[in-house]
Amino acid sequence: HLNDMALFVEVARARSFRKAAEALGMPNSTLSRRISELEKAIGLRLLHRTTRKIELTEAGQLYYERSKRIVDEARLAHEQLGAMLEQPSGVLRVSLPVDFATLYLTPIIV
């Protein structure tokens, strides 16, 4: 449900399915269906929908506050892992002749 949780957070932030769908790059109908399925799985209405706007229900407000933290932490974890890929670090163990290491490997590492 983490993906649907992230979708719900975007809808709650935007207060609009259309705006959230545009930001996410997905069809409005797909987003609406996924949120409806999430509400069905939870067993509670999270959003009060009118023709003009979307409002969070009491359950929706609670779910948004908790979900926002989880989604933000997941994004942060992905960003940090991406940074690790860009800047490798750690111990490098190799076995090769000293002269080769001095001439060729040291300039690359340092």
N, CA, C and O atoms as a printed pandas DataFrame, in Angstrom:
     atom_number atom_name residue_name chain_id  residue_number  x_coord  y_coord  z_coord
0              1         N          HIS        A               1    0.808   -1.209    0.000
1              2        CA          HIS        A               1    0.000    0.000    0.000
2              3         C          HIS        A               1    0.852    1.276    0.000
3              4         O          HIS        A               1    0.308    2.380   -0.011
4              5         N          LEU        A               2    2.175    1.132    0.012
5              6        CA          LEU        A               2    3.032    2.317    0.068
6              7         C          LEU        A               2    2.854    3.200   -1.165
7              8         O          LEU        A               2    2.848    4.425   -1.046
8              9         N          ASN        A               3    2.711    2.605   -2.332
9             10        CA          ASN        A               3    2.500    3.406   -3.550
10            11         C          ASN        A               3    1.184    4.177   -3.486
11            12         O          ASN        A               3    1.129    5.356   -3.835
12            13         N          ASP        A               4    0.127    3.502   -3.037
13            14        CA          ASP        A               4   -1.167    4.174   -2.922
14            15         C          ASP        A               4   -1.120    5.248   -1.844
15            16         O          ASP        A               4   -1.772    6.285   -1.966
16            17         N          MET        A               5   -0.356    5.002   -0.796
17            18        CA          MET        A               5   -0.177    5.993    0.257
18            19         C          MET        A               5    0.467    7.256   -0.318
19            20         O          MET        A               5    0.053    8.372   -0.006
20            21         N          ALA        A               6    1.478    7.068   -1.157
21            22        CA          ALA        A               6    2.150    8.207   -1.789
22            23         C          ALA        A               6    1.185    8.952   -2.714
23            24         O          ALA        A               6    1.211   10.182   -2.777
24            25         N          LEU        A               7    0.344    8.219   -3.422
25            26        CA          LEU        A               7   -0.652    8.859   -4.286
26            27         C          LEU        A               7   -1.633    9.677   -3.454
27            28         O          LEU        A               7   -1.983   10.802   -3.813
28            29         N          PHE        A               8   -2.072    9.099   -2.339
29            30        CA          PHE        A               8   -2.998    9.815   -1.456
30            31         C          PHE        A               8   -2.374   11.102   -0.933
31            32         O          PHE        A               8   -3.040   12.137   -0.877
32            33         N          VAL        A               9   -1.113   11.047   -0.552
33            34        CA          VAL        A               9   -0.423   12.239   -0.049
34            35         C          VAL        A               9   -0.417   13.334   -1.116
35            36         O          VAL        A               9   -0.641   14.503   -0.803
36            37         N          GLU        A              10   -0.163   12.964   -2.362
37            38        CA          GLU        A              10   -0.164   13.960   -3.442
38            39         C          GLU        A              10   -1.548   14.572   -3.645
39            40         O          GLU        A              10   -1.670   15.780   -3.850
40            41         N          VAL        A              11   -2.583   13.748   -3.588
41            42        CA          VAL        A              11   -3.949   14.260   -3.739
42            43         C          VAL        A              11   -4.285   15.186   -2.575
43            44         O          VAL        A              11   -4.872   16.249   -2.775
44            45         N          ALA        A              12   -3.916   14.790   -1.367
45            46        CA          ALA        A              12   -4.206   15.608   -0.189
46            47         C          ALA        A              12   -3.458   16.938   -0.247
47            48         O          ALA        A              12   -4.007   17.976    0.123
48            49         N          ARG        A              13   -2.225   16.911   -0.703
49            50        CA          ARG        A              13   -1.449   18.156   -0.828
50            51         C          ARG        A              13   -2.070   19.089   -1.868
51            52         O          ARG        A              13   -2.208   20.291   -1.640
52            53         N          ALA        A              14   -2.438   18.518   -3.004
53            54        CA          ALA        A              14   -2.973   19.319   -4.116
54            55         C          ALA        A              14   -4.430   19.708   -3.895
55            56         O          ALA        A              14   -4.907   20.686   -4.471
56            57         N          ARG        A              15   -5.134   18.951   -3.067
57            58        CA          ARG        A              15   -6.572   19.134   -2.848
58            59         C          ARG        A              15   -7.347   19.056   -4.169
59            60         O          ARG        A              15   -8.396   19.675   -4.346
60            61         N          SER        A              16   -6.772   18.259   -5.092
61            62        CA          SER        A              16   -7.392   18.120   -6.406
62            63         C          SER        A              16   -6.837   16.875   -7.089
63            64         O          SER        A              16   -5.625   16.665   -7.133
64            65         N          PHE        A              17   -7.741   16.052   -7.622
65            66        CA          PHE        A              17   -7.283   14.884   -8.371
66            67         C          PHE        A              17   -6.576   15.317   -9.651
67            68         O          PHE        A              17   -5.552   14.747  -10.025
68            69         N          ARG        A              18   -7.128   16.326  -10.319
69            70        CA          ARG        A              18   -6.550   16.779  -11.581
70            71         C          ARG        A              18   -5.126   17.293  -11.392
71            72         O          ARG        A              18   -4.224   16.911  -12.137
72            73         N          LYS        A              19   -4.923   18.153  -10.402
73            74        CA          LYS        A              19   -3.588   18.704  -10.153
74            75         C          LYS        A              19   -2.609   17.612   -9.726
75            76         O          LYS        A              19   -1.459   17.594  -10.166
76            77         N          ALA        A              20   -3.068   16.710   -8.875
77            78        CA          ALA        A              20   -2.201   15.620   -8.430
78            79         C          ALA        A              20   -1.857   14.696   -9.595
79            80         O          ALA        A              20   -0.714   14.258   -9.727
80            81         N          ALA        A              21   -2.841   14.400  -10.437
81            82        CA          ALA        A              21   -2.606   13.529  -11.591
82            83         C          ALA        A              21   -1.594   14.158  -12.543
83            84         O          ALA        A              21   -0.724   13.468  -13.074
84            85         N          GLU        A              22   -1.705   15.459  -12.758
85            86        CA          GLU        A              22   -0.743   16.154  -13.619
86            87         C          GLU        A              22    0.657   16.090  -13.021
87            88         O          GLU        A              22    1.629   15.825  -13.727
88            89         N          ALA        A              23    0.756   16.334  -11.715
89            90        CA          ALA        A              23    2.062   16.306  -11.048
90            91         C          ALA        A              23    2.681   14.916  -11.092
91            92         O          ALA        A              23    3.900   14.772  -11.188
92            93         N          LEU        A              24    1.837   13.898  -11.020
93            94        CA          LEU        A              24    2.317   12.516  -11.019
94            95         C          LEU        A              24    2.486   11.950  -12.426
95            96         O          LEU        A              24    3.116   10.908  -12.605
96            97         N          GLY        A              25    1.930   12.628  -13.415
97            98        CA          GLY        A              25    2.022   12.144  -14.789
98            99         C          GLY        A              25    1.193   10.902  -15.039
99           100         O          GLY        A              25    1.621    9.990  -15.747
100          101         N          MET        A              26    0.007   10.868  -14.459
101          102        CA          MET        A              26   -0.871    9.713  -14.655
102          103         C          MET        A              26   -2.295   10.201  -14.923
103          104         O          MET        A              26   -2.640   11.331  -14.577
104          105         N          PRO        A              27   -3.117    9.354  -15.536
105          106        CA          PRO        A              27   -4.497    9.758  -15.816
106          107         C          PRO        A              27   -5.285   10.016  -14.530
107          108         O          PRO        A              27   -5.115    9.322  -13.527
108          109         N          ASN        A              28   -6.134   11.011  -14.587
109          110        CA          ASN        A              28   -6.981   11.370  -13.453
110          111         C          ASN        A              28   -7.847   10.185  -13.019
111          112         O          ASN        A              28   -8.021    9.942  -11.825
112          113         N          SER        A              29   -8.382    9.454  -13.989
113          114        CA          SER        A              29   -9.263    8.323  -13.676
114          115         C          SER        A              29   -8.515    7.219  -12.936
115          116         O          SER        A              29   -9.066    6.593  -12.030
116          117         N          THR        A              30   -7.272    6.978  -13.315
117          118        CA          THR        A              30   -6.461    5.959  -12.642
118          119         C          THR        A              30   -6.188    6.369  -11.203
119          120         O          THR        A              30   -6.292    5.555  -10.286
120          121         N          LEU        A              31   -5.845    7.617  -11.016
121          122        CA          LEU        A              31   -5.564    8.119   -9.671
122          123         C          LEU        A              31   -6.808    8.019   -8.789
123          124         O          LEU        A              31   -6.727    7.569   -7.646
124          125         N          SER        A              32   -7.939    8.434   -9.311
125          126        CA          SER        A              32   -9.193    8.369   -8.560
126          127         C          SER        A              32   -9.528    6.929   -8.173
127          128         O          SER        A              32   -9.944    6.661   -7.046
128          129         N          ARG        A              33   -9.342    6.008   -9.120
129          130        CA          ARG        A              33   -9.624    4.591   -8.849
130          131         C          ARG        A              33   -8.704    4.042   -7.765
131          132         O          ARG        A              33   -9.150    3.308   -6.883
132          133         N          ARG        A              34   -7.412    4.398   -7.829
133          134        CA          ARG        A              34   -6.454    3.906   -6.832
134          135         C          ARG        A              34   -6.787    4.426   -5.435
135          136         O          ARG        A              34   -6.656    3.697   -4.452
136          137         N          ILE        A              35   -7.218    5.682   -5.346
137          138        CA          ILE        A              35   -7.589    6.236   -4.044
138          139         C          ILE        A              35   -8.860    5.555   -3.535
139          140         O          ILE        A              35   -8.975    5.268   -2.344
140          141         N          SER        A              36   -9.805    5.299   -4.424
141          142        CA          SER        A              36  -11.028    4.585   -4.027
142          143         C          SER        A              36  -10.700    3.191   -3.521
143          144         O          SER        A              36  -11.281    2.737   -2.536
144          145         N          GLU        A              37   -9.775    2.508   -4.186
145          146        CA          GLU        A              37   -9.354    1.177   -3.744
146          147         C          GLU        A              37   -8.657    1.240   -2.387
147          148         O          GLU        A              37   -8.833    0.351   -1.555
148          149         N          LEU        A              38   -7.870    2.287   -2.165
149          150        CA          LEU        A              38   -7.211    2.472   -0.873
150          151         C          LEU        A              38   -8.248    2.668    0.224
151          152         O          LEU        A              38   -8.147    2.064    1.292
152          153         N          GLU        A              39   -9.242    3.508   -0.035
153          154        CA          GLU        A              39  -10.304    3.737    0.945
154          155         C          GLU        A              39  -11.051    2.436    1.241
155          156         O          GLU        A              39  -11.400    2.159    2.389
156          157         N          LYS        A              40  -11.289    1.652    0.212
157          158        CA          LYS        A              40  -11.985    0.374    0.392
158          159         C          LYS        A              40  -11.144   -0.580    1.233
159          160         O          LYS        A              40  -11.673   -1.266    2.108
160          161         N          ALA        A              41   -9.835   -0.631    0.974
161          162        CA          ALA        A              41   -8.943   -1.513    1.739
162          163         C          ALA        A              41   -8.867   -1.090    3.203
163          164         O          ALA        A              41   -8.816   -1.937    4.095
164          165         N          ILE        A              42   -8.861    0.213    3.449
165          166        CA          ILE        A              42   -8.808    0.727    4.819
166          167         C          ILE        A              42  -10.160    0.573    5.502
167          168         O          ILE        A              42  -10.235    0.322    6.705
168          169         N          GLY        A              43  -11.221    0.724    4.728
169          170        CA          GLY        A              43  -12.564    0.616    5.287
170          171         C          GLY        A              43  -13.123    1.944    5.765
171          172         O          GLY        A              43  -14.140    1.977    6.457
172          173         N          LEU        A              44  -12.467    3.039    5.403
173          174        CA          LEU        A              44  -12.913    4.378    5.797
174          175         C          LEU        A              44  -12.790    5.339    4.622
175          176         O          LEU        A              44  -11.925    5.178    3.761
176          177         N          ARG        A              45  -13.661    6.336    4.598
177          178        CA          ARG        A              45  -13.539    7.405    3.603
178          179         C          ARG        A              45  -12.426    8.338    4.054
179          180         O          ARG        A              45  -12.404    8.782    5.202
180          181         N          LEU        A              46  -11.513    8.628    3.158
181          182        CA          LEU        A              46  -10.411    9.532    3.463
182          183         C          LEU        A              46  -10.660   10.921    2.900
183          184         O          LEU        A              46  -10.145   11.916    3.411
184          185         N          LEU        A              47  -11.458   10.975    1.839
185          186        CA          LEU        A              47  -11.718   12.237    1.151
186          187         C          LEU        A              47  -13.210   12.474    1.014
187          188         O          LEU        A              47  -13.984   11.549    0.769
188          189         N          HIS        A              48  -13.598   13.731    1.177
189          190        CA          HIS        A              48  -14.963   14.154    0.873
190          191         C          HIS        A              48  -14.884   14.872   -0.464
191          192         O          HIS        A              48  -14.292   15.945   -0.573
192          193         N          ARG        A              49  -15.488   14.265   -1.479
193          194        CA          ARG        A              49  -15.404   14.798   -2.834
194          195         C          ARG        A              49  -16.660   15.591   -3.171
195          196         O          ARG        A              49  -17.780   15.133   -2.945
196          197         N          THR        A              50  -16.457   16.775   -3.709
197          198        CA          THR        A              50  -17.559   17.539   -4.293
198          199         C          THR        A              50  -17.148   17.859   -5.732
199          200         O          THR        A              50  -16.036   17.543   -6.154
200          201         N          THR        A              51  -18.049   18.482   -6.469
201          202        CA          THR        A              51  -17.711   18.812   -7.858
202          203         C          THR        A              51  -16.649   19.900   -7.928
203          204         O          THR        A              51  -15.963   20.022   -8.943
204          205         N          ARG        A              52  -16.502   20.685   -6.881
205          206        CA          ARG        A              52  -15.565   21.801   -6.905
206          207         C          ARG        A              52  -14.251   21.543   -6.178
207          208         O          ARG        A              52  -13.215   22.085   -6.564
208          209         N          LYS        A              53  -14.279   20.724   -5.135
209          210        CA          LYS        A              53  -13.053   20.547   -4.360
210          211         C          LYS        A              53  -13.044   19.222   -3.616
211          212         O          LYS        A              53  -14.026   18.481   -3.587
212          213         N          ILE        A              54  -11.902   18.961   -3.023
213          214        CA          ILE        A              54  -11.713   17.760   -2.216
214          215         C          ILE        A              54  -11.321   18.219   -0.818
215          216         O          ILE        A              54  -10.463   19.087   -0.655
216          217         N          GLU        A              55  -11.953   17.632    0.178
217          218        CA          GLU        A              55  -11.595   17.916    1.563
218          219         C          GLU        A              55  -11.267   16.600    2.249
219          220         O          GLU        A              55  -11.839   15.558    1.929
220          221         N          LEU        A              56  -10.348   16.661    3.188
221          222        CA          LEU        A              56  -10.001   15.475    3.957
222          223         C          LEU        A              56  -11.053   15.237    5.029
223          224         O          LEU        A              56  -11.504   16.176    5.685
224          225         N          THR        A              57  -11.439   13.988    5.202
225          226        CA          THR        A              57  -12.289   13.636    6.331
226          227         C          THR        A              57  -11.404   13.602    7.575
227          228         O          THR        A              57  -10.192   13.795    7.480
228          229         N          GLU        A              58  -11.993   13.363    8.719
229          230        CA          GLU        A              58  -11.197   13.255    9.948
230          231         C          GLU        A              58  -10.191   12.110    9.819
231          232         O          GLU        A              58   -9.024   12.247   10.186
232          233         N          ALA        A              59  -10.661   10.985    9.295
233          234        CA          ALA        A              59   -9.760    9.843    9.074
234          235         C          ALA        A              59   -8.705   10.194    8.030
235          236         O          ALA        A              59   -7.547    9.795    8.154
236          237         N          GLY        A              60   -9.103   10.938    7.006
237          238        CA          GLY        A              60   -8.174   11.349    5.960
238          239         C          GLY        A              60   -7.083   12.259    6.480
239          240         O          GLY        A              60   -5.930   12.150    6.065
240          241         N          GLN        A              61   -7.437   13.160    7.389
241          242        CA          GLN        A              61   -6.445   14.061    7.976
242          243         C          GLN        A              61   -5.424   13.273    8.785
243          244         O          GLN        A              61   -4.221   13.516    8.681
244          245         N          LEU        A              62   -5.902   12.334    9.586
245          246        CA          LEU        A              62   -4.996   11.491   10.381
246          247         C          LEU        A              62   -4.105   10.653    9.468
247          248         O          LEU        A              62   -2.897   10.557    9.681
248          249         N          TYR        A              63   -4.717   10.048    8.446
249          250        CA          TYR        A              63   -3.955    9.210    7.517
250          251         C          TYR        A              63   -2.931   10.039    6.750
251          252         O          TYR        A              63   -1.817    9.578    6.498
252          253         N          TYR        A              64   -3.307   11.262    6.379
253          254        CA          TYR        A              64   -2.386   12.148    5.662
254          255         C          TYR        A              64   -1.177   12.488    6.527
255          256         O          TYR        A              64   -0.039   12.398    6.067
256          257         N          GLU        A              65   -1.417   12.876    7.769
257          258        CA          GLU        A              65   -0.314   13.259    8.658
258          259         C          GLU        A              65    0.675   12.106    8.845
259          260         O          GLU        A              65    1.889   12.310    8.803
260          261         N          ARG        A              66    0.155   10.910    9.049
261          262        CA          ARG        A              66    1.032    9.743    9.235
262          263         C          ARG        A              66    1.692    9.334    7.920
263          264         O          ARG        A              66    2.887    9.039    7.880
264          265         N          SER        A              67    0.919    9.320    6.867
265          266        CA          SER        A              67    1.436    8.883    5.565
266          267         C          SER        A              67    2.492    9.834    5.032
267          268         O          SER        A              67    3.468    9.402    4.418
268          269         N          LYS        A              68    2.304   11.122    5.263
269          270        CA          LYS        A              68    3.256   12.122    4.782
270          271         C          LYS        A              68    4.639   11.844    5.350
271          272         O          LYS        A              68    5.632   11.913    4.626
272          273         N          ARG        A              69    4.714   11.534    6.630
273          274        CA          ARG        A              69    6.010   11.222    7.256
274          275         C          ARG        A              69    6.644    9.986    6.622
275          276         O          ARG        A              69    7.839    9.972    6.326
276          277         N          ILE        A              70    5.843    8.965    6.421
277          278        CA          ILE        A              70    6.350    7.715    5.845
278          279         C          ILE        A              70    6.850    7.947    4.419
279          280         O          ILE        A              70    7.937    7.498    4.055
280          281         N          VAL        A              71    6.056    8.645    3.623
281          282        CA          VAL        A              71    6.424    8.913    2.228
282          283         C          VAL        A              71    7.678    9.782    2.166
283          284         O          VAL        A              71    8.568    9.532    1.353
284          285         N          ASP        A              72    7.751   10.802    3.023
285          286        CA          ASP        A              72    8.936   11.666    3.047
286          287         C          ASP        A              72   10.184   10.883    3.445
287          288         O          ASP        A              72   11.253   11.095    2.874
288          289         N          GLU        A              73   10.061    9.985    4.412
289          290        CA          GLU        A              73   11.199    9.153    4.827
290          291         C          GLU        A              73   11.632    8.215    3.702
291          292         O          GLU        A              73   12.827    8.008    3.486
292          293         N          ALA        A              74   10.659    7.647    2.984
293          294        CA          ALA        A              74   10.990    6.758    1.866
294          295         C          ALA        A              74   11.715    7.529    0.764
295          296         O          ALA        A              74   12.677    7.024    0.185
296          297         N          ARG        A              75   11.259    8.749    0.472
297          298        CA          ARG        A              75   11.936    9.575   -0.540
298          299         C          ARG        A              75   13.353    9.916   -0.111
299          300         O          ARG        A              75   14.281    9.872   -0.918
300          301         N          LEU        A              76   13.519   10.256    1.164
301          302        CA          LEU        A              76   14.842   10.581    1.688
302          303         C          LEU        A              76   15.773    9.377    1.575
303          304         O          LEU        A              76   16.937    9.523    1.203
304          305         N          ALA        A              77   15.267    8.194    1.893
305          306        CA          ALA        A              77   16.078    6.978    1.784
306          307         C          ALA        A              77   16.527    6.756    0.344
307          308         O          ALA        A              77   17.683    6.411    0.102
308          309         N          HIS        A              78   15.621    6.951   -0.611
309          310        CA          HIS        A              78   15.979    6.781   -2.023
310          311         C          HIS        A              78   17.015    7.810   -2.460
311          312         O          HIS        A              78   17.933    7.489   -3.215
312          313         N          GLU        A              79   16.869    9.042   -1.987
313          314        CA          GLU        A              79   17.842   10.083   -2.330
314          315         C          GLU        A              79   19.219    9.754   -1.766
315          316         O          GLU        A              79   20.231    9.927   -2.445
316          317         N          GLN        A              80   19.255    9.280   -0.521
317          318        CA          GLN        A              80   20.533    8.948    0.097
318          319         C          GLN        A              80   21.194    7.763   -0.599
319          320         O          GLN        A              80   22.412    7.747   -0.772
320          321         N          LEU        A              81   20.403    6.777   -0.997
321          322        CA          LEU        A              81   20.963    5.637   -1.721
322          323         C          LEU        A              81   21.481    6.072   -3.084
323          324         O          LEU        A              81   22.510    5.580   -3.549
324          325         N          GLY        A              82   20.772    6.987   -3.721
325          326        CA          GLY        A              82   21.234    7.517   -5.000
326          327         C          GLY        A              82   22.555    8.246   -4.848
327          328         O          GLY        A              82   23.428    8.150   -5.710
328          329         N          ALA        A              83   22.700    8.979   -3.747
329          330        CA          ALA        A              83   23.956    9.688   -3.483
330          331         C          ALA        A              83   25.100    8.702   -3.274
331          332         O          ALA        A              83   26.234    8.975   -3.666
332          333         N          MET        A              84   24.809    7.563   -2.663
333          334        CA          MET        A              84   25.843    6.547   -2.460
334          335         C          MET        A              84   26.337    6.001   -3.797
335          336         O          MET        A              84   27.521    5.700   -3.948
336          337         N          LEU        A              85   25.442    5.874   -4.754
337          338        CA          LEU        A              85   25.838    5.384   -6.072
338          339         C          LEU        A              85   26.724    6.387   -6.794
339          340         O          LEU        A              85   27.650    6.010   -7.511
340          341         N          GLU        A              86   26.431    7.673   -6.597
341          342        CA          GLU        A              86   27.208    8.720   -7.256
342          343         C          GLU        A              86   28.590    8.879   -6.637
343          344         O          GLU        A              86   29.546    9.212   -7.337
344          345         N          GLN        A              87   28.706    8.647   -5.347
345          346        CA          GLN        A              87   29.965    8.857   -4.633
346          347         C          GLN        A              87   30.320    7.585   -3.857
347          348         O          GLN        A              87   30.060    7.509   -2.656
348          349         N          PRO        A              88   30.907    6.591   -4.521
349          350        CA          PRO        A              88   31.269    5.359   -3.818
350          351         C          PRO        A              88   32.248    5.643   -2.678
351          352         O          PRO        A              88   33.098    6.528   -2.772
352          353         N          SER        A              89   32.108    4.882   -1.618
353          354        CA          SER        A              89   33.022    5.018   -0.486
354          355         C          SER        A              89   33.175    3.654    0.169
355          356         O          SER        A              89   32.396    2.735   -0.083
356          357         N          GLY        A              90   34.186    3.542    1.007
357          358        CA          GLY        A              90   34.402    2.292    1.717
358          359         C          GLY        A              90   35.794    1.753    1.471
359          360         O          GLY        A              90   36.645    2.420    0.882
360          361         N          VAL        A              91   36.008    0.551    1.924
361          362        CA          VAL        A              91   37.314   -0.092    1.822
362          363         C          VAL        A              91   37.452   -0.766    0.461
363          364         O          VAL        A              91   36.547   -1.466    0.007
364          365         N          LEU        A              92   38.582   -0.547   -0.175
365          366        CA          LEU        A              92   38.894   -1.184   -1.448
366          367         C          LEU        A              92   40.073   -2.119   -1.225
367          368         O          LEU        A              92   41.156   -1.679   -0.839
368          369         N          ARG        A              93   39.865   -3.389   -1.466
369          370        CA          ARG        A              93   40.939   -4.364   -1.302
370          371         C          ARG        A              93   41.306   -4.933   -2.668
371          372         O          ARG        A              93   40.457   -5.443   -3.399
372          373         N          VAL        A              94   42.591   -4.833   -2.990
373          374        CA          VAL        A              94   43.083   -5.376   -4.252
374          375         C          VAL        A              94   44.394   -6.094   -3.995
375          376         O          VAL        A              94   45.108   -5.812   -3.033
376          377         N          SER        A              95   44.680   -7.010   -4.866
377          378        CA          SER        A              95   45.943   -7.735   -4.774
378          379         C          SER        A              95   46.651   -7.590   -6.117
379          380         O          SER        A              95   46.225   -8.161   -7.121
380          381         N          LEU        A              96   47.748   -6.811   -6.123
381          382        CA          LEU        A              96   48.507   -6.599   -7.343
382          383         C          LEU        A              96   49.913   -6.146   -6.982
383          384         O          LEU        A              96   50.168   -5.764   -5.839
384          385         N          PRO        A              97   50.818   -6.185   -7.934
385          386        CA          PRO        A              97   52.198   -5.788   -7.649
386          387         C          PRO        A              97   52.276   -4.328   -7.186
387          388         O          PRO        A              97   51.523   -3.476   -7.657
388          389         N          VAL        A              98   53.191   -4.056   -6.263
389          390        CA          VAL        A              98   53.351   -2.722   -5.684
390          391         C          VAL        A              98   53.651   -1.683   -6.757
391          392         O          VAL        A              98   53.075   -0.596   -6.740
392          393         N          ASP        A              99   54.541   -2.000   -7.683
393          394        CA          ASP        A              99   54.891   -1.038   -8.729
394          395         C          ASP        A              99   53.669   -0.655   -9.572
395          396         O          ASP        A              99   53.484    0.516   -9.902
396          397         N          PHE        A             100   52.845   -1.638   -9.917
397          398        CA          PHE        A             100   51.630   -1.362  -10.693
398          399         C          PHE        A             100   50.690   -0.461   -9.894
399          400         O          PHE        A             100   50.145    0.506  -10.427
400          401         N          ALA        A             101   50.507   -0.782   -8.623
401          402        CA          ALA        A             101   49.629    0.015   -7.765
402          403         C          ALA        A             101   50.123    1.443   -7.655
403          404         O          ALA        A             101   49.334    2.385   -7.729
404          405         N          THR        A             102   51.421    1.608   -7.479
405          406        CA          THR        A             102   51.996    2.946   -7.325
406          407         C          THR        A             102   51.821    3.768   -8.597
407          408         O          THR        A             102   51.454    4.941   -8.534
408          409         N          LEU        A             103   52.079    3.162   -9.738
409          410        CA          LEU        A             103   52.024    3.891  -11.001
410          411         C          LEU        A             103   50.601    4.153  -11.510
411          412         O          LEU        A             103   50.304    5.244  -11.997
412          413         N          TYR        A             104   49.731    3.157  -11.396
413          414        CA          TYR        A             104   48.439    3.252  -12.070
414          415         C          TYR        A             104   47.231    3.396  -11.137
415          416         O          TYR        A             104   46.302    4.146  -11.438
416          417         N          LEU        A             105   47.240    2.694  -10.029
417          418        CA          LEU        A             105   46.056    2.680   -9.174
418          419         C          LEU        A             105   45.979    3.892   -8.252
419          420         O          LEU        A             105   44.909    4.478   -8.088
420          421         N          THR        A             106   47.096    4.268   -7.655
421          422        CA          THR        A             106   47.094    5.392   -6.712
422          423         C          THR        A             106   46.567    6.681   -7.344
423          424         O          THR        A             106   45.750    7.353   -6.715
424          425         N          PRO        A             107   46.989    7.062   -8.554
425          426        CA          PRO        A             107   46.450    8.301   -9.145
426          427         C          PRO        A             107   44.934    8.261   -9.383
427          428         O          PRO        A             107   44.274    9.299   -9.335
428          429         N          ILE        A             108   44.393    7.094   -9.634
429          430        CA          ILE        A             108   42.957    6.969   -9.881
430          431         C          ILE        A             108   42.169    7.131   -8.586
431          432         O          ILE        A             108   41.125    7.783   -8.567
432          433         N          ILE        A             109   42.661    6.546   -7.523
433          434        CA          ILE        A             109   41.941    6.545   -6.252
434          435         C          ILE        A             109   42.030    7.897   -5.556
435          436         O          ILE        A             109   41.042    8.387   -5.010
436          437         N          VAL        A             110   43.204    8.491   -5.578
437          438        CA          VAL        A             110   43.421    9.738   -4.831
438          439         C          VAL        A             110   42.974   10.926   -5.578
439          440         O          VAL        A             110   43.090   12.047   -5.083
